[in-house]
Amino acid sequence: MFKLLVLMLAATATFAGEPSPERQSTLRNMLNHDCGACHGLTLKGGLGPALLPDALAGKPDDLLISTILNGRPGTAMPPWQPFMNRDEAAWLVGILRKPETKP
């Protein structure tokens, strides 16, 4: 019984940060339109830097998540924390790191 409880808790923790399919759709729309407005519609760069996997390769997830949530003072990068939580920002970073991703 204890093993079953541990497995159930582990499974719940694994999926706790995954946004619902509806929220994923909303986040992808934000990525396409809101992020794309500055980072380019294909995320190859524009006013803001490229958000392609190669461009993000040397940057730690925590830095990217913090940048998404808190913005970058002194730049055009706004804070997105009013519109998403840390788990959702982490999910977006995961999407951006996948080479096959088409936001």
Buried (B, 14 or more C-beta within 10 A) or exposed (E): EEEEEEEEEEEEEEEEEBBEEEBBEBBBEBBBEBBBEBBBEBBEBBEBBBBBBEBBEEEEEEEBBBBBBBBEEEEEBBBBBEBBEBBBBBBBBBBBBEEEBEB
